[in-house]
Amino acid sequence: MGRSVALKILTADADPDTRSRFHQEARLAASLRHPHIVPTLQVGDSPVDGVAYIAMELIEGESLARLLERRGQLLPQESCNLLTPVAWALAHAHERGVVHRDVKPSNILLRPATPGEPGSVQLEALDYPVTPLLSDFGIARALDMPELTSAGRTVGTPAYMAPEQCAASPTVDGRADIYALGAVLYRCLVGRPPFTGSTTQILHAHVYEPVTIPDPILAQLPPLVVEILQRTLAKDPAERYATARDLAQALARATGRQPSTPDQTFDEEPTSTLTLASLPVPPPPPPPQSVLVPSSRDLTSVAAPLPRQRGLPAPAAEARRLVGRERWWPAWLVSGVGLVILAVLVGVLVRAAPLRVGTAPVPPGPTIVIGEPTLVIPAASGPQETPPAPSPPATQASDVALPTTPAPSPTAPPTQTPAPTAAPVLAATTTPEPTQAPAPTATPEPPPSPTPTPAEAVVGACQYVTAQEFYDFLQANDVAAALGCPSNVGVPIRFSVQPFQNGLMLRREDLRTIYVRYASTGEWEQHPDLWTPDMPDAPGDPQLAPPGPGLFQPHRGLGKLWAENEPLRNALGWATAPAKETSGVLQSFDGGLLIRDMEVPSDEVAIYVFLKSKLRF
């Protein structure tokens, strides 16, 4: 080509389907021609090693991410002026069937421009005007294969991903880019993305948590900018701007410019170069926060749509609400995974409950065996102090026994020494060995390196790391060896679970699939959820009424399956508690799946373990 280019390459070990999709999506992106989209010059395979590549124009200048690293924040008018051309670029792409899927500050490049050039912006921090350009079109889509989505993978940058992307929805459209650009606007105004934390925490927050904004910043924002943030960052895609063109026009109005008409392209839109001051650095103490966009839980509790608010509230700290209700559930898919549910409780034990590892004081007692010998819960000896954060010694208050099968007992991992301030934690079924004093020597030898636990060995050799919600649990339990390497990051999920006399039922709301686990054998099976809202909550057959107190008849999907499948009903018995609807975190592994219930008391941890090896076909 005889010119310097920016290359995006696909790994050499990519399979043929991945390469084909990479080429297809890259060529589609290369068809986009817009003054604010980085041109794709060539798509092909290297003649030397056959590596697939995308060659794009090399843009001189820094990215918006680098500018924000140096400046911290931008003024509202400055931010809207910078992002208006980007919104027009998205509108151009969306109208041609291309969704970016990874809009973020590092993909917005600032090319030096001449003074007065259309679409350019003059910033006080720079000695020259810049033209915003959106890059990497087609990259995220090219890597977002259906088989990856079905395994619960996500493509994009978590800090700027729309809730439907975080939930791996199969129907992601241009409104996901609108959300992402709203998150970029939030970053420009506030100095941080809408949510921060670990990858799992960010994904969960996008789906469920409210978007807040510091009151001092909220007080400085014009009503039009507040409305843009509220609409772009709405949890429900239906509550966002219908098109990127609508967003571009709103951003233009927020800058004080006349937006283009629907029949006018961006190339024809009159533009001007603005000289704007940079925003002073905010004071270090965190200011009070106001709710900019409510959580999905708040949205689902609204009985009817509220009128959309325009303008700032009278008190700056008043919570702002968006119209609409939540209309979709997160979709996390696990492909071809055979599962076994392991339920263990430490301190508080309920028949067929999930694993609960707590740090609350537990009185000494004998080993507890619930029902058949599938769950063995040794009680801890001596009280435990609650540490400031979860740690491996805290989870070692229990030994987990998988459902019994004719197999040799595994060798227990080496016991870790608790912190000096914590009371010793001993399993009731373990006989501690006496501590031997080291023999006196002139030069003491350093202690041998501890043998890594299965979880440590797995984490060190894996592409993905274990989500922090599961790390301590896997450090303390042999099930880590059966699970193997994580195959993805942790992701949010909603499910319902109900314990029975001889097992449990778990319904995944994303898949409309019910898992049934039998305590007597430790095996499990899966069934489709065939209940619909037009059906009764529970069958009216008097023979299915609970025979006594403390027993329950399951309802809805669980109840329909239980009532119509007599062998299943006879094996499970009656429910011992009402079904619980909850939200949690899911992480897939090579050998199975972990789901953690996030709606439990702070001193408890509830984790469901699903293994491939126990699926009943």
C-alpha positions as CSV (number, residue, x, y, z in Angstrom):
1,M,0.0,0.0,0.0
2,G,3.0,2.3,0.5
3,R,1.6,4.0,3.5
4,S,1.5,3.7,7.3
5,V,-1.6,2.0,8.5
6,A,-3.1,0.8,11.8
7,L,-3.5,-3.0,11.8
8,K,-6.0,-5.1,13.7
9,I,-5.1,-8.8,13.5
10,L,-6.8,-12.0,14.4
11,T,-4.9,-14.6,16.4
12,A,-3.3,-17.3,14.3
13,D,-5.1,-20.1,16.1
14,A,-8.6,-18.8,15.2
15,D,-10.9,-21.5,13.7
16,P,-12.3,-21.1,10.2
17,D,-15.7,-19.9,11.4
18,T,-14.1,-17.1,13.3
19,R,-11.9,-16.1,10.4
20,S,-14.9,-16.1,8.0
21,R,-17.0,-13.9,10.4
22,F,-14.0,-11.6,11.0
23,H,-13.7,-11.0,7.2
24,Q,-17.4,-10.6,6.7
25,E,-17.9,-8.1,9.4
26,A,-14.7,-6.2,8.6
27,R,-15.8,-5.8,5.0
28,L,-19.2,-4.5,6.1
29,A,-17.5,-2.0,8.3
30,A,-15.1,-1.1,5.4
31,S,-18.1,0.0,3.4
32,L,-18.8,2.9,5.8
33,R,-17.7,6.3,4.4
34,H,-18.2,9.2,6.8
35,P,-16.1,12.2,7.8
36,H,-16.1,11.1,11.4
37,I,-15.4,7.3,11.0
38,V,-11.8,6.1,10.6
39,P,-11.6,4.6,7.1
40,T,-11.0,0.9,6.7
41,L,-8.5,0.6,3.8
42,Q,-8.1,-3.2,3.4
43,V,-9.2,-6.5,4.7
44,G,-7.4,-9.7,4.0
45,D,-4.9,-12.4,5.1
46,S,-1.2,-12.0,5.4
47,P,0.6,-13.8,2.5
48,V,3.4,-14.8,4.9
49,D,1.6,-16.6,7.8
50,G,-2.1,-16.3,6.7
51,V,-3.1,-14.1,9.7
52,A,-6.3,-12.2,9.1
53,Y,-6.1,-8.5,9.4
54,I,-7.9,-5.2,9.0
55,A,-5.9,-2.2,7.8
56,M,-7.2,1.2,8.9
57,E,-6.0,4.7,8.3
58,L,-3.4,5.7,10.9
59,I,-4.7,8.7,12.7
60,E,-2.1,11.1,14.1
61,G,-3.1,12.5,17.5
62,E,-4.4,11.2,20.8
63,S,-7.6,9.5,21.8
64,L,-10.3,10.9,24.0
65,A,-9.2,8.5,26.7
66,R,-5.8,10.0,26.7
67,L,-7.2,13.5,26.8
68,L,-9.4,12.6,29.8
69,E,-6.5,11.0,31.6
70,R,-4.7,14.4,31.4
71,R,-7.7,16.7,31.9
72,G,-9.9,14.7,34.2
73,Q,-13.2,16.3,33.1
74,L,-14.7,18.5,30.4
75,L,-17.3,21.2,30.6
76,P,-20.9,20.2,29.5
77,Q,-20.9,22.3,26.3
78,E,-17.4,21.1,25.4
79,S,-18.4,17.4,26.0
80,C,-21.5,17.7,23.9
81,N,-19.7,19.5,21.1
82,L,-17.0,16.7,21.0
83,L,-19.5,13.9,20.9
84,T,-22.1,15.3,18.4
85,P,-20.0,14.2,15.4
86,V,-19.5,10.8,17.0
87,A,-23.3,10.5,17.3
88,W,-23.7,11.4,13.6
89,A,-21.1,8.7,12.8
90,L,-23.1,6.1,14.7
91,A,-26.3,7.3,12.9
92,H,-24.6,6.8,9.6
93,A,-23.5,3.3,10.5
94,H,-26.8,2.2,12.1
95,E,-28.8,3.3,9.0
96,R,-26.6,0.9,7.1
97,G,-27.1,-2.0,9.4
98,V,-23.8,-1.7,11.3
99,V,-23.6,-1.6,15.1
100,H,-20.3,-0.7,16.7
101,R,-20.7,-2.5,20.1
102,D,-17.6,-1.1,21.6
103,V,-18.0,2.7,21.8
104,K,-15.5,4.0,24.4
105,P,-13.1,6.9,24.8
106,S,-10.1,5.0,23.5
107,N,-12.0,4.4,20.2
108,I,-12.7,8.1,19.7
109,L,-9.6,9.6,18.1
110,L,-8.8,13.3,18.0
111,R,-7.1,14.1,14.6
112,P,-5.4,17.5,14.4
113,A,-7.4,19.9,12.2
114,T,-6.9,23.3,10.6
115,P,-8.7,26.3,12.2
116,G,-12.3,26.6,11.1
117,E,-12.4,23.1,9.6
118,P,-16.0,21.8,9.7
119,G,-16.6,19.3,12.6
120,S,-13.5,20.4,14.5
121,V,-13.4,21.5,18.1
122,Q,-10.8,23.8,19.7
123,L,-10.0,22.9,23.3
124,E,-8.1,25.2,25.7
125,A,-5.9,22.2,26.6
126,L,-4.7,21.9,23.0
127,D,-2.8,24.4,20.7
128,Y,-4.8,23.2,17.7
129,P,-8.4,22.2,16.8
130,V,-9.2,18.5,16.6
131,T,-11.7,16.4,14.6
132,P,-13.3,13.5,16.5
133,L,-13.2,10.2,14.7
134,L,-14.8,6.9,15.7
135,S,-12.6,3.9,15.1
136,D,-12.7,0.0,15.3
137,F,-16.1,-0.4,13.5
138,G,-16.8,-4.1,13.1
139,I,-14.1,-5.4,15.5
140,A,-16.5,-6.2,18.3
141,R,-19.1,-7.6,16.0
142,A,-16.5,-9.8,14.2
143,L,-15.6,-11.4,17.5
144,D,-19.2,-11.7,18.8
145,M,-19.9,-15.2,17.5
146,P,-23.2,-16.9,18.3
147,E,-21.4,-19.8,19.8
148,L,-19.6,-17.5,22.2
149,T,-22.7,-15.6,23.1
150,S,-24.5,-18.9,23.9
151,A,-21.7,-19.7,26.3
152,G,-22.3,-16.6,28.3
153,R,-19.5,-14.5,26.8
154,T,-19.7,-10.8,26.3
155,V,-18.0,-8.7,23.7
156,G,-17.2,-5.1,24.5
157,T,-15.7,-3.0,27.3
158,P,-17.5,-3.5,30.6
159,A,-17.3,0.1,31.7
160,Y,-19.3,1.3,28.6
161,M,-21.4,-1.7,27.8
162,A,-25.2,-1.5,27.6
163,P,-27.3,-3.7,30.0
164,E,-28.4,-5.9,27.2
165,Q,-24.8,-6.5,26.2
166,C,-23.9,-7.3,29.8
167,A,-26.8,-9.8,29.8
168,A,-25.6,-11.3,26.5
169,S,-29.0,-10.5,24.8
170,P,-29.2,-11.9,21.3
171,T,-31.0,-8.8,20.1
172,V,-28.4,-6.1,20.6
173,D,-29.0,-3.2,18.2
174,G,-28.0,0.5,17.7
175,R,-29.5,1.5,21.1
176,A,-26.6,-0.3,22.8
177,D,-24.2,2.2,21.0
178,I,-26.5,5.0,22.3
179,Y,-26.1,3.8,25.8
180,A,-22.3,3.5,25.4
181,L,-22.0,7.0,24.0
182,G,-24.1,8.2,27.0
183,A,-21.6,6.5,29.3
184,V,-18.8,8.3,27.5
185,L,-20.6,11.6,28.0
186,Y,-20.9,10.7,31.7
187,R,-17.2,10.0,31.8
188,C,-16.4,13.4,30.3
189,L,-18.7,15.2,32.8
190,V,-18.0,13.3,36.0
191,G,-14.4,12.2,35.6
192,R,-15.2,8.5,35.8
193,P,-17.4,5.9,34.1
194,P,-21.0,5.3,35.5
195,F,-19.8,2.2,37.4
196,T,-16.4,1.1,38.7
197,G,-15.1,-2.0,40.3
198,S,-14.3,-5.5,39.2
199,T,-15.5,-6.7,35.8
200,T,-18.3,-8.8,37.5
201,Q,-19.4,-5.8,39.6
202,I,-19.5,-3.5,36.6
203,L,-21.5,-5.9,34.5
204,H,-23.9,-6.5,37.4
205,A,-24.3,-2.8,38.0
206,H,-25.1,-1.9,34.4
207,V,-28.0,-4.4,34.6
208,Y,-29.4,-3.8,38.1
209,E,-27.9,-0.8,39.9
210,P,-29.0,2.9,39.6
211,V,-26.7,5.5,37.9
212,T,-25.8,8.2,40.4
213,I,-24.0,11.5,39.9
214,P,-22.3,13.9,42.4
215,D,-24.6,16.7,43.4
216,P,-22.1,19.5,42.7
217,I,-21.8,18.3,39.1
218,L,-25.5,17.7,38.7
219,A,-26.1,21.3,39.8
220,Q,-23.9,22.6,37.0
221,L,-25.5,20.6,34.2
222,P,-28.0,22.3,31.9
223,P,-31.4,20.5,31.8
224,L,-30.8,19.4,28.3
225,V,-27.6,17.6,29.3
226,V,-29.3,15.9,32.2
227,E,-32.1,14.7,29.9
228,I,-29.5,13.3,27.5
229,L,-27.8,11.4,30.3
230,Q,-31.1,10.0,31.6
231,R,-32.3,8.9,28.2
232,T,-29.0,7.4,26.9
233,L,-28.3,5.5,30.2
234,A,-31.8,4.1,30.6
235,K,-31.8,0.4,31.6
236,D,-34.6,-0.4,29.1
237,P,-33.5,0.1,25.5
238,A,-37.1,1.3,24.7
239,E,-36.5,4.3,27.0
240,R,-33.4,5.5,25.1
241,Y,-33.3,7.7,22.0
242,A,-34.9,5.7,19.2
243,T,-32.0,6.5,16.9
244,A,-28.5,7.9,17.0
245,R,-29.7,10.7,14.8
246,D,-32.1,11.7,17.6
247,L,-29.2,11.7,20.0
248,A,-27.0,13.7,17.7
249,Q,-29.7,16.4,17.4
250,A,-30.1,16.5,21.1
251,L,-26.4,16.9,21.6
252,A,-26.4,19.7,19.0
253,R,-29.2,21.5,20.9
254,A,-27.2,21.2,24.1
255,T,-24.3,23.0,22.5
256,G,-26.6,25.9,21.5
257,R,-26.4,25.0,17.8
258,Q,-29.3,24.4,15.5
259,P,-29.6,20.6,14.9
260,S,-29.9,19.3,11.3
261,T,-33.3,18.3,9.9
262,P,-34.0,14.6,9.2
263,D,-33.4,15.1,5.5
264,Q,-30.0,16.8,6.1
265,T,-26.8,14.7,6.3
266,F,-24.0,15.5,8.7
267,D,-21.8,16.6,5.8
268,E,-24.3,19.3,5.1
269,E,-24.8,20.4,8.7
270,P,-23.4,23.8,9.5
271,T,-20.6,23.5,12.1
272,S,-18.5,25.9,14.0
273,T,-15.2,25.8,15.9
274,L,-15.8,26.4,19.6
275,T,-13.1,27.5,22.1
276,L,-14.1,26.2,25.5
277,A,-12.5,26.4,28.9
278,S,-11.5,23.2,30.7
279,L,-13.3,22.3,34.0
280,P,-11.4,22.8,37.3
281,V,-10.4,19.6,39.1
282,P,-13.1,18.8,41.7
283,P,-12.2,18.7,45.4
284,P,-11.0,15.4,46.8
285,P,-13.9,14.6,49.3
286,P,-16.6,12.7,47.5
287,P,-19.7,14.8,47.2
288,P,-23.3,13.6,47.9
289,Q,-24.8,11.5,45.1
290,S,-28.1,11.8,43.3
291,V,-29.8,9.1,41.4
292,L,-29.6,10.0,37.7
293,V,-31.1,6.7,36.4
294,P,-33.0,4.3,38.7
295,S,-32.0,0.7,39.1
296,S,-33.8,-2.1,37.2
297,R,-35.4,-3.2,40.5
298,D,-36.9,0.3,40.8
299,L,-38.2,0.2,37.3
300,T,-39.9,-3.2,37.7
301,S,-41.7,-1.9,40.8
302,V,-43.4,1.0,38.9
303,A,-47.0,0.1,38.2
304,A,-47.4,2.6,35.4
305,P,-45.1,4.9,33.4
306,L,-44.2,8.2,35.0
307,P,-44.1,11.4,33.0
308,R,-40.6,12.1,31.9
309,Q,-39.0,14.9,33.9
310,R,-37.3,17.8,32.1
311,G,-34.9,20.1,33.9
312,L,-33.3,20.0,37.3
313,P,-35.2,19.2,40.5
314,A,-35.7,21.9,43.1
315,P,-33.3,20.4,45.6
316,A,-30.1,19.1,43.9
317,A,-30.1,15.9,46.0
318,E,-33.6,14.9,44.9
319,A,-33.5,11.5,43.1
320,R,-34.2,11.6,39.4
321,R,-36.4,8.9,37.8
322,L,-36.8,7.7,34.3
323,V,-40.0,6.6,32.7
324,G,-40.8,3.0,31.9
325,R,-40.5,-0.4,33.4
326,E,-37.9,-3.1,32.9
327,R,-39.1,-5.2,30.0
328,W,-36.3,-7.7,29.6
329,W,-34.4,-10.2,31.6
330,P,-30.6,-10.9,31.4
331,A,-29.8,-13.8,29.1
332,W,-26.8,-15.9,30.2
333,L,-26.5,-19.1,28.3
334,V,-24.4,-22.1,29.1
335,S,-23.9,-24.5,26.1
336,G,-23.7,-28.2,26.5
337,V,-22.9,-28.2,30.2
338,G,-24.0,-31.1,32.4
339,L,-24.6,-29.9,35.9
340,V,-24.8,-31.2,39.5
341,I,-26.1,-29.0,42.2
342,L,-24.1,-29.1,45.4
343,A,-25.7,-27.4,48.4
344,V,-23.8,-26.8,51.7
345,L,-24.6,-24.5,54.6
346,V,-22.1,-23.4,57.3
347,G,-23.6,-22.1,60.5
348,V,-27.2,-22.1,59.2
349,L,-28.3,-25.3,57.4
350,V,-31.5,-25.8,55.5
351,R,-32.4,-29.1,53.7
352,A,-31.4,-28.9,50.0
353,A,-30.2,-25.3,50.4
354,P,-27.2,-23.8,48.5
355,L,-23.7,-23.8,49.9
356,R,-23.5,-21.1,52.6
357,V,-20.1,-20.2,54.0
358,G,-20.4,-17.7,56.8
359,T,-18.1,-16.0,59.2
360,A,-20.6,-15.6,62.1
361,P,-19.7,-17.5,65.3
362,V,-20.6,-21.1,65.1
363,P,-21.0,-23.2,68.3
364,P,-19.0,-26.4,68.4
365,G,-21.0,-29.5,67.5
366,P,-20.8,-32.9,65.9
367,T,-20.8,-33.6,62.2
368,I,-24.3,-33.0,60.7
369,V,-25.6,-35.3,58.0
370,I,-28.7,-34.2,56.2
371,G,-30.9,-36.9,54.6
372,E,-28.9,-39.3,52.5
373,P,-25.1,-39.1,52.8
374,T,-24.8,-36.6,50.0
375,L,-24.1,-33.6,52.2
376,V,-21.7,-33.7,55.1
377,I,-21.3,-30.5,57.1
378,P,-18.7,-30.5,59.8
379,A,-19.2,-27.7,62.4
380,A,-16.4,-25.4,63.2
381,S,-14.7,-25.6,66.6
382,G,-14.6,-22.3,68.5
383,P,-15.9,-18.9,67.5
384,Q,-14.6,-17.0,64.5
385,E,-14.0,-13.3,64.2
386,T,-15.4,-11.7,61.1
387,P,-12.5,-10.4,59.0
388,P,-12.7,-7.1,57.1
389,A,-12.9,-9.0,53.8
390,P,-13.5,-12.6,52.7
391,S,-10.3,-14.7,53.0
392,P,-9.5,-18.4,52.3
393,P,-9.3,-19.3,56.1
394,A,-12.9,-18.0,56.5
395,T,-14.2,-20.4,54.0
396,Q,-12.3,-23.3,55.4
397,A,-14.9,-23.6,58.2
398,S,-16.4,-26.4,56.1
399,D,-15.3,-29.4,54.1
400,V,-17.5,-30.0,51.1
401,A,-18.4,-33.6,50.2
402,L,-19.8,-34.1,46.7
403,P,-22.7,-36.5,46.1
404,T,-21.4,-39.9,47.0
405,T,-20.3,-42.2,44.1
406,P,-18.0,-45.3,44.2
407,A,-14.7,-43.5,44.0
408,P,-11.6,-43.2,46.2
409,S,-11.6,-40.3,48.6
410,P,-9.6,-37.3,47.4
411,T,-6.5,-36.2,49.3
412,A,-7.4,-33.1,51.3
413,P,-5.4,-30.0,50.4
414,P,-2.9,-28.6,53.0
415,T,-4.5,-26.6,55.8
416,Q,-3.7,-22.9,55.8
417,T,-2.7,-21.2,59.0
418,P,-5.3,-18.7,60.1
419,A,-4.4,-15.1,60.8
420,P,-3.1,-14.6,64.3
421,T,-6.1,-12.5,65.4
422,A,-8.6,-15.2,64.3
423,A,-9.6,-18.2,66.4
424,P,-8.5,-21.6,65.1
425,V,-10.9,-23.2,62.6
426,L,-11.0,-26.9,62.8
427,A,-13.4,-29.4,60.9
428,A,-15.1,-31.8,63.3
429,T,-14.1,-34.7,61.1
430,T,-10.4,-33.8,60.9
431,T,-7.8,-34.9,63.5
432,P,-5.1,-32.2,63.7
433,E,-1.6,-33.4,63.8
434,P,0.7,-32.3,66.6
435,T,3.1,-29.5,65.7
436,Q,6.7,-30.5,65.8
437,A,9.3,-28.0,66.9
438,P,12.1,-27.6,64.3
439,A,15.4,-29.2,65.1
440,P,18.0,-26.6,66.2
441,T,20.5,-25.8,63.5
442,A,23.0,-23.1,63.1
443,T,21.3,-21.7,60.0
444,P,17.5,-22.2,59.9
445,E,16.3,-23.4,56.6
446,P,13.4,-21.5,55.0
447,P,10.1,-23.3,55.1
448,P,9.2,-25.2,51.9
449,S,6.8,-23.5,49.5
450,P,3.2,-24.5,50.2
451,T,1.6,-26.9,47.8
452,P,-0.9,-25.0,45.7
453,T,-4.5,-25.8,46.1
454,P,-6.5,-27.0,43.1
455,A,-7.9,-23.5,42.7
456,E,-4.4,-21.9,42.7
457,A,-3.1,-24.4,40.2
458,V,-6.1,-23.7,37.9
459,V,-6.0,-19.9,38.1
460,G,-2.3,-19.8,37.2
461,A,-2.8,-21.6,33.9
462,C,-6.1,-20.2,32.7
463,Q,-7.0,-17.5,30.2
464,Y,-9.7,-16.1,32.5
465,V,-9.4,-15.5,36.2
466,T,-11.8,-16.7,38.8
467,A,-14.3,-14.0,39.7
468,Q,-13.7,-12.5,43.1
469,E,-17.2,-13.8,44.2
470,F,-15.9,-17.3,43.9
471,Y,-12.2,-17.1,44.5
472,D,-12.2,-17.7,48.3
473,F,-14.7,-20.6,47.9
474,L,-12.5,-22.4,45.3
475,Q,-9.4,-21.8,47.4
476,A,-11.0,-23.8,50.2
477,N,-12.8,-26.6,48.3
478,D,-11.7,-29.6,46.2
479,V,-14.5,-28.8,43.7
480,A,-12.1,-26.5,42.0
481,A,-10.2,-29.4,40.5
482,A,-13.5,-30.7,39.0
483,L,-14.4,-27.3,37.6
484,G,-11.1,-26.6,36.0
485,C,-10.3,-23.3,34.3
486,P,-12.9,-20.4,34.0
487,S,-14.1,-20.2,30.5
488,N,-15.4,-16.6,30.9
489,V,-15.7,-13.7,33.3
490,G,-18.5,-13.7,35.9
491,V,-21.8,-12.3,34.7
492,P,-25.1,-11.3,36.4
493,I,-28.1,-13.6,36.3
494,R,-31.6,-13.9,37.8
495,F,-33.0,-17.2,39.0
496,S,-35.5,-18.8,41.4
497,V,-34.8,-21.8,43.7
498,Q,-37.0,-23.9,45.9
499,P,-35.9,-26.7,48.3
500,F,-37.8,-30.0,48.5
501,Q,-37.8,-32.9,50.9
502,N,-35.5,-34.8,48.7
503,G,-33.8,-32.3,46.5
504,L,-34.4,-28.9,44.9
505,M,-35.6,-27.1,41.7
506,L,-33.8,-24.1,40.2
507,R,-35.3,-22.1,37.4
508,R,-33.1,-19.8,35.2
509,E,-35.2,-16.9,34.0
510,D,-32.9,-16.2,31.1
511,L,-33.2,-19.7,29.6
512,R,-36.7,-20.6,30.9
513,T,-35.1,-23.8,31.9
514,I,-35.6,-25.7,35.2
515,Y,-32.9,-27.8,36.9
516,V,-34.0,-30.6,39.1
517,R,-31.6,-32.1,41.6
518,Y,-32.2,-35.4,43.5
519,A,-30.6,-35.5,46.9
520,S,-30.7,-39.3,47.0
521,T,-28.4,-39.8,44.0
522,G,-26.8,-36.4,43.6
523,E,-27.8,-36.4,39.9
524,W,-29.7,-33.7,38.1
525,E,-31.8,-33.2,35.0
526,Q,-33.1,-30.3,33.1
527,H,-36.6,-29.5,31.7
528,P,-38.1,-26.6,29.7
529,D,-40.3,-24.2,31.6
530,L,-43.7,-24.5,29.9
531,W,-45.7,-22.3,32.2
532,T,-47.2,-19.1,30.7
533,P,-49.0,-16.2,32.5
534,D,-52.4,-17.3,31.2
535,M,-52.1,-20.5,33.2
536,P,-53.1,-20.8,36.9
537,D,-50.3,-20.4,39.4
538,A,-50.9,-23.9,40.7
539,P,-53.0,-26.8,39.6
540,G,-56.3,-27.2,41.5
541,D,-56.0,-30.9,42.1
542,P,-56.8,-31.5,45.8
543,Q,-54.4,-34.5,45.8
544,L,-51.6,-32.0,45.2
545,A,-52.4,-29.9,48.3
546,P,-49.7,-30.0,51.0
547,P,-50.4,-32.8,53.6
548,G,-49.3,-30.8,56.6
549,P,-47.6,-27.6,58.0
550,G,-44.2,-26.7,56.8
551,L,-44.8,-28.3,53.3
552,F,-45.6,-26.3,50.2
553,Q,-46.9,-27.0,46.7
554,P,-44.7,-25.3,44.1
555,H,-46.2,-22.7,41.8
556,R,-45.9,-21.5,38.2
557,G,-43.2,-23.2,36.1
558,L,-41.9,-25.3,39.0
559,G,-45.4,-26.3,40.0
560,K,-46.4,-27.2,36.5
561,L,-43.4,-29.5,36.0
562,W,-43.8,-31.0,39.5
563,A,-47.6,-31.6,39.1
564,E,-47.4,-33.2,35.6
565,N,-44.3,-35.4,36.1
566,E,-45.3,-38.0,38.6
567,P,-41.9,-39.8,38.8
568,L,-40.2,-36.4,39.5
569,R,-42.9,-35.5,42.1
570,N,-42.5,-38.8,43.9
571,A,-38.7,-38.5,44.0
572,L,-38.6,-34.9,45.2
573,G,-41.5,-34.9,47.7
574,W,-43.1,-31.7,48.8
575,A,-41.4,-28.3,48.9
576,T,-40.1,-27.3,52.3
577,A,-40.1,-23.5,51.6
578,P,-41.6,-21.1,49.1
579,A,-39.6,-20.4,46.0
580,K,-37.1,-17.6,46.2
581,E,-36.5,-15.2,43.3
582,T,-33.1,-13.7,43.5
583,S,-30.2,-12.2,41.5
584,G,-26.7,-13.5,41.5
585,V,-23.4,-13.9,39.6
586,L,-22.7,-16.8,37.2
587,Q,-19.3,-17.9,36.0
588,S,-18.8,-20.8,33.6
589,F,-15.8,-23.2,33.8
590,D,-14.5,-26.0,31.6
591,G,-16.0,-28.5,34.0
592,G,-19.2,-26.8,35.0
593,L,-20.7,-23.7,36.4
594,L,-20.9,-21.6,39.6
595,I,-23.9,-19.4,40.6
596,R,-23.7,-17.2,43.6
597,D,-26.8,-15.8,45.3
598,M,-26.1,-12.1,45.9
599,E,-29.3,-11.5,47.9
600,V,-28.3,-13.2,51.2
601,P,-27.2,-11.7,54.5
602,S,-23.9,-10.0,54.5
603,D,-22.4,-12.7,56.8
604,E,-23.3,-15.6,54.5
605,V,-22.3,-16.7,51.1
606,A,-24.6,-18.9,49.0
607,I,-23.1,-20.7,46.1
608,Y,-24.5,-23.3,43.8
609,V,-22.1,-25.7,42.1
610,F,-23.0,-27.4,38.8
611,L,-20.7,-30.0,37.4
612,K,-20.7,-31.6,34.0
613,S,-20.3,-35.1,35.3
614,K,-23.7,-35.5,37.0
615,L,-26.2,-34.7,34.3
616,R,-29.0,-37.3,33.9
617,F,-29.9,-37.8,30.3
